[in-house]
Amino acid sequence: MINKRRILHDMFNEENWLPELQGWIHHREAKRNWKSHYCMLRRSGMYYYYPKEKREPKNLKICLNYTEGVVYSVKPKDSKKLYAAPTQFAFVVRPLRPDFENSDLVCFATDSDKERLCWIAAIRLAIYGEQIKENYLMSKHRRASTSISSPMNSPGKVAMDFTGDSGGRVVACPHEASAIASAEGIGWKRGAPPGRVSESRSAREPHLTRLWFHRGATRDGASDLLNKHGAVDGGFLIRHSSSSPGGYVLTLAYDQKIRHVQINKVEQDHVFSYTLDNGITKFSDLEQLVDFYSLNKGSLPCKLAHAS
């Protein structure tokens, strides 16, 4: 039984952590030419030995660089039809660049679906693990900073109201101070000019600079983009909602279909958070939401895997 809590603990607390995985796996070396190799994960990539060679470091040969792209599984009927795989449990690593060719695909196959899931999960952690860890630590730091610097809790700081002609007054009532802060936040959003994202705004809303966030995408445009990338399971992006101003939508590919899931913004005690399941699971920002659903499918049909 895999201890998921232990894996997450090691991932977020150990330096240069990498999942330990090695074993026999089928690898396509050239077009329609499959061979079985003993493979293992290393910090610099995925390596293998030829069957008759001694398992010594000097005999290792690389078969996958972690910078090569996204990992996705292949449907059983397509494993042999499209890739001539020796089993029905194939998975593929494709480059991130949009102009890739079929010869650029790195193809693998296992003898069982459980083995395939283990390899896919391990390779994804090797590719995205450092980014997930960095996002987690940044979110943890932001929460700690917010808690420490809160005007309500910090001595020597008071809430001020600068509306009107009085030049500013001290707000003694906590409820009035929170209401003013909330109104200022709404006013800033309404008055925000369109166009290039400023550095200060990207610091407040880091998702604006992420690969998976498409600021001006429409429903049809988002669907077309995922279909262009093959509509592979777990392909996703997040965009602004056209039906709910100020809201967001998760566009997700699964089973060759495109789904659009509303991301709701909820408020509790003047604190805003984002949720996909009516508040059962809540996140302080969209980055936390993406990180969580990349590791857990939750209410979604599959995990988030391939940012478009």
C-alpha positions as CSV (number, residue, x, y, z in Angstrom):
1,M,0.0,0.0,0.0
2,I,1.4,3.4,-1.0
3,N,1.5,5.9,1.9
4,K,0.4,9.1,0.1
5,R,0.9,11.2,3.2
6,R,4.5,10.0,3.5
7,I,5.1,10.8,-0.2
8,L,3.7,14.3,0.2
9,H,5.7,14.9,3.4
10,D,9.0,13.8,1.8
11,M,8.2,15.9,-1.4
12,F,7.6,19.1,0.5
13,N,10.3,18.7,3.2
14,E,13.3,17.0,1.6
15,E,15.8,18.7,-0.7
16,N,16.2,17.2,-4.2
17,W,13.5,14.6,-3.5
18,L,12.6,12.2,-6.3
19,P,10.3,9.2,-6.2
20,E,12.2,5.9,-6.2
21,L,11.1,3.7,-9.1
22,Q,12.8,1.2,-11.3
23,G,11.9,-2.0,-13.1
24,W,11.3,-3.6,-16.5
25,I,9.3,-1.5,-19.0
26,H,8.8,-1.6,-22.8
27,H,10.4,1.4,-24.7
28,R,10.0,2.3,-28.3
29,E,13.5,3.1,-29.6
30,A,12.5,3.9,-33.2
31,K,9.4,3.8,-35.2
32,R,7.4,0.6,-34.4
33,N,10.6,-0.9,-32.8
34,W,9.9,-1.8,-29.2
35,K,12.3,-3.4,-26.7
36,S,12.1,-4.3,-23.1
37,H,14.6,-2.4,-20.8
38,Y,15.3,-2.2,-17.1
39,C,14.6,1.5,-16.4
40,M,15.1,3.8,-13.4
41,L,14.5,7.3,-12.5
42,R,17.4,9.6,-11.7
43,R,17.7,13.3,-10.9
44,S,18.8,14.2,-14.5
45,G,16.3,11.9,-16.4
46,M,15.0,8.4,-17.0
47,Y,17.7,5.8,-17.8
48,Y,17.8,2.2,-18.9
49,Y,20.2,-0.8,-19.3
50,Y,20.3,-3.2,-22.2
51,P,19.2,-6.7,-21.1
52,K,22.7,-8.3,-21.5
53,E,24.7,-5.5,-19.9
54,K,25.8,-5.3,-16.3
55,R,23.8,-2.8,-14.2
56,E,26.6,-0.4,-13.7
57,P,26.5,3.4,-13.9
58,K,28.7,3.5,-17.0
59,N,26.2,1.3,-19.0
60,L,23.2,3.7,-18.3
61,K,21.6,5.2,-21.4
62,I,19.1,8.0,-21.2
63,C,15.6,7.6,-22.7
64,L,13.8,10.6,-21.3
65,N,14.7,14.1,-20.3
66,Y,12.4,15.7,-17.7
67,T,12.2,18.9,-19.8
68,E,10.6,17.1,-22.8
69,G,7.0,17.8,-22.0
70,V,3.7,16.3,-20.8
71,V,2.8,12.7,-19.9
72,Y,-0.5,11.1,-20.8
73,S,-1.9,7.5,-21.0
74,V,-3.1,5.9,-24.3
75,K,-6.5,4.2,-24.6
76,P,-6.2,0.4,-24.9
77,K,-7.6,0.3,-28.4
78,D,-5.1,2.9,-29.6
79,S,-2.0,1.4,-27.9
80,K,-1.5,-1.2,-30.7
81,K,-3.3,0.6,-33.4
82,L,-1.4,3.9,-33.2
83,Y,1.8,3.0,-31.6
84,A,2.2,-0.7,-32.3
85,A,2.8,-1.2,-28.5
86,P,3.4,-4.8,-27.2
87,T,0.7,-4.3,-24.6
88,Q,-2.5,-2.3,-24.2
89,F,-1.0,-0.2,-21.4
90,A,0.9,2.4,-23.2
91,F,1.8,6.0,-22.3
92,V,3.5,8.8,-24.1
93,V,5.6,11.8,-23.3
94,R,5.2,14.6,-25.9
95,P,7.3,17.8,-26.2
96,L,5.9,21.1,-25.0
97,R,6.5,22.9,-28.3
98,P,3.5,23.1,-30.6
99,D,5.3,22.1,-33.8
100,F,6.3,18.6,-32.6
101,E,6.1,15.5,-34.9
102,N,5.2,11.9,-34.2
103,S,8.8,11.0,-34.3
104,D,9.4,13.3,-31.3
105,L,7.1,11.3,-29.1
106,V,8.7,9.1,-26.4
107,C,6.6,6.0,-26.0
108,F,6.5,3.4,-23.2
109,A,4.3,0.4,-22.3
110,T,3.9,-1.7,-19.2
111,D,2.4,-5.1,-18.5
112,S,-0.4,-3.8,-16.3
113,D,-2.4,-0.7,-15.7
114,K,-1.2,-0.4,-12.1
115,E,2.5,-0.4,-13.3
116,R,1.5,2.3,-15.9
117,L,-0.1,4.5,-13.2
118,C,3.0,4.2,-11.0
119,W,5.4,5.2,-13.9
120,I,3.2,8.1,-15.0
121,A,2.8,9.5,-11.5
122,A,6.6,9.2,-10.8
123,I,7.5,10.9,-14.1
124,R,5.0,13.7,-13.5
125,L,6.4,14.3,-10.1
126,A,9.9,14.3,-11.5
127,I,8.9,16.9,-14.1
128,Y,6.5,19.1,-12.0
129,G,7.5,18.3,-8.4
130,E,9.8,21.3,-7.9
131,Q,7.2,23.7,-9.3
132,I,4.5,22.1,-7.1
133,K,6.8,22.4,-4.1
134,E,7.6,26.0,-4.9
135,N,3.9,26.9,-5.3
136,Y,3.2,25.3,-1.9
137,L,6.0,27.1,-0.1
138,M,5.0,30.5,-1.7
139,S,1.3,29.9,-0.6
140,K,2.4,29.0,2.9
141,H,4.6,32.1,3.1
142,R,1.8,34.3,1.8
143,R,-0.6,33.0,4.4
144,A,2.0,33.5,7.2
145,S,2.7,37.1,6.0
146,T,-1.1,37.9,5.8
147,S,-1.6,36.6,9.3
148,I,1.3,38.6,10.7
149,S,0.6,41.8,8.9
150,S,-3.2,41.9,9.4
151,P,-4.2,45.4,10.6
152,M,-6.6,44.0,13.1
153,N,-3.8,42.0,14.9
154,S,-0.8,44.2,14.5
155,P,-0.1,46.7,17.3
156,G,0.7,50.2,16.1
157,K,-1.5,50.0,13.0
158,V,-5.0,51.4,12.7
159,A,-7.6,51.3,9.9
160,M,-8.2,54.6,8.1
161,D,-11.0,56.0,5.9
162,F,-9.8,58.5,3.3
163,T,-13.1,59.1,1.6
164,G,-14.7,62.5,1.7
165,D,-13.0,65.8,2.3
166,S,-11.8,65.3,5.9
167,G,-8.4,64.1,4.9
168,G,-8.8,60.8,6.7
169,R,-10.2,59.5,9.9
170,V,-9.4,56.5,12.2
171,V,-12.0,53.7,12.0
172,A,-12.4,52.1,15.4
173,C,-15.1,49.6,14.6
174,P,-13.7,46.3,13.2
175,H,-16.8,45.6,11.2
176,E,-16.7,49.1,9.5
177,A,-13.0,48.6,8.8
178,S,-13.6,45.3,7.1
179,A,-16.5,46.7,5.1
180,I,-14.3,49.6,3.8
181,A,-11.5,47.2,2.9
182,S,-14.0,45.0,1.0
183,A,-15.5,48.0,-0.9
184,E,-12.0,49.2,-1.8
185,G,-11.2,45.8,-3.2
186,I,-14.3,45.7,-5.4
187,G,-13.7,49.3,-6.6
188,W,-10.1,48.4,-7.6
189,K,-11.3,45.4,-9.6
190,R,-14.0,47.5,-11.4
191,G,-11.5,50.3,-12.2
192,A,-8.6,48.0,-13.3
193,P,-7.6,49.1,-16.8
194,P,-7.4,46.3,-19.5
195,G,-4.2,45.4,-21.2
196,R,-0.8,44.3,-19.9
197,V,-0.6,42.9,-16.4
198,S,1.5,45.1,-14.2
199,E,4.2,43.6,-11.9
200,S,2.3,44.6,-8.8
201,R,-0.9,43.0,-10.0
202,S,0.9,39.8,-11.0
203,A,2.4,39.6,-7.5
204,R,-1.1,39.9,-6.0
205,E,-2.6,37.5,-8.6
206,P,0.3,35.1,-9.6
207,H,-2.1,33.0,-11.8
208,L,-2.0,35.7,-14.4
209,T,1.4,34.7,-15.5
210,R,0.8,30.9,-15.5
211,L,0.8,28.8,-18.6
212,W,-2.6,27.3,-17.8
213,F,-4.3,30.7,-17.4
214,H,-5.8,32.2,-20.6
215,R,-7.1,35.6,-19.7
216,G,-9.2,36.4,-22.8
217,A,-10.2,32.9,-23.9
218,T,-13.9,32.3,-24.8
219,R,-15.7,29.0,-24.2
220,D,-15.4,28.0,-27.8
221,G,-11.8,29.2,-28.0
222,A,-10.8,27.1,-24.9
223,S,-12.5,24.1,-26.4
224,D,-10.7,24.5,-29.7
225,L,-7.4,24.8,-28.0
226,L,-7.8,21.6,-26.0
227,N,-9.0,19.8,-29.1
228,K,-6.0,21.1,-31.0
229,H,-3.8,19.4,-28.4
230,G,-5.6,16.1,-28.8
231,A,-8.2,16.4,-26.0
232,V,-6.1,14.1,-24.0
233,D,-7.4,13.2,-20.5
234,G,-6.4,15.8,-18.0
235,G,-5.7,18.6,-20.5
236,F,-6.9,21.8,-19.0
237,L,-6.8,25.6,-18.8
238,I,-8.5,28.3,-16.7
239,R,-10.2,31.4,-18.1
240,H,-12.4,34.2,-17.1
241,S,-16.1,33.5,-16.9
242,S,-18.3,35.3,-19.4
243,S,-21.5,34.5,-17.6
244,S,-20.2,35.4,-14.1
245,P,-18.2,38.6,-14.1
246,G,-15.1,38.3,-11.8
247,G,-15.4,34.5,-11.8
248,Y,-13.4,31.8,-13.5
249,V,-14.0,28.6,-15.4
250,L,-11.9,25.4,-15.6
251,T,-12.0,23.9,-19.1
252,L,-11.0,20.2,-18.9
253,A,-10.6,17.4,-21.4
254,Y,-11.7,13.9,-20.5
255,D,-12.8,10.9,-22.6
256,Q,-12.4,13.0,-25.7
257,K,-15.0,15.5,-24.5
258,I,-14.5,19.0,-23.2
259,R,-16.1,20.0,-19.9
260,H,-16.5,23.5,-18.5
261,V,-16.5,23.7,-14.7
262,Q,-17.4,26.9,-12.9
263,I,-15.0,28.1,-10.2
264,N,-17.0,29.8,-7.6
265,K,-15.6,32.6,-5.4
266,V,-17.0,32.4,-1.8
267,E,-16.6,34.6,1.2
268,Q,-16.5,33.8,4.8
269,D,-15.6,36.3,7.6
270,H,-14.5,38.8,4.9
271,V,-12.0,36.2,3.5
272,F,-12.4,35.1,-0.2
273,S,-11.6,31.7,-1.5
274,Y,-12.2,29.6,-4.6
275,T,-14.1,26.3,-4.9
276,L,-15.3,23.8,-7.5
277,D,-17.5,21.8,-5.1
278,N,-19.8,24.4,-3.5
279,G,-17.4,25.2,-0.6
280,I,-16.5,21.6,0.4
281,T,-12.9,22.2,-0.7
282,K,-11.7,25.8,-0.7
283,F,-8.4,27.4,-1.8
284,S,-7.0,30.9,-1.2
285,D,-5.9,31.3,-4.8
286,L,-6.1,29.5,-8.2
287,E,-2.6,28.2,-7.9
288,Q,-3.5,26.2,-4.8
289,L,-6.6,24.9,-6.7
290,V,-4.5,23.7,-9.6
291,D,-1.9,22.1,-7.4
292,F,-4.5,20.2,-5.4
293,Y,-6.5,18.9,-8.4
294,S,-3.2,17.9,-10.1
295,L,-2.7,15.3,-7.3
296,N,-6.4,14.6,-6.4
297,K,-9.3,14.4,-8.9
298,G,-11.8,15.3,-6.2
299,S,-15.2,16.1,-7.8
300,L,-13.6,16.2,-11.3
301,P,-13.7,13.2,-13.7
302,C,-9.8,13.1,-13.7
303,K,-6.7,14.9,-12.3
304,L,-5.4,18.0,-14.0
305,A,-2.3,16.9,-16.0
306,H,-1.6,18.9,-19.1
307,A,-1.6,22.7,-19.1
308,S,-2.6,24.1,-22.5
